[in-house]
Amino acid sequence: MAKKRSNTKRKLVGLVSEESNVRAYYKKKNTVNTPGKLVLRKYDPVLRKHVVFVETKKNLGRNEVKEKKR
């Protein structure tokens, strides 16, 4: 099985619709070439039309490591 390279410059980002606030797409982005936020016009399956999607971080508060209670 191939190993995942940990020294890659590409990050996985989620794309959120500006109109319906639904995260429907994930993209890999090269952070060296595009340091700003990614903005794409894509199809929104909830509204069933093309709208602007803006980059957010992948997890949006889910799957974060919680602090252990002692």
HELIX and SHEET records of a PDB file:
SHEET    1   A 4 ARG A  23  ASN A  30  0                                        
SHEET    2   A 4 ARG A  10  SER A  17 -1                                        
SHEET    3   A 4 LYS A  49  LYS A  57 -1                                        
SHEET    4   A 4 VAL A  39  ASP A  44 -1                                        
END                                                                             
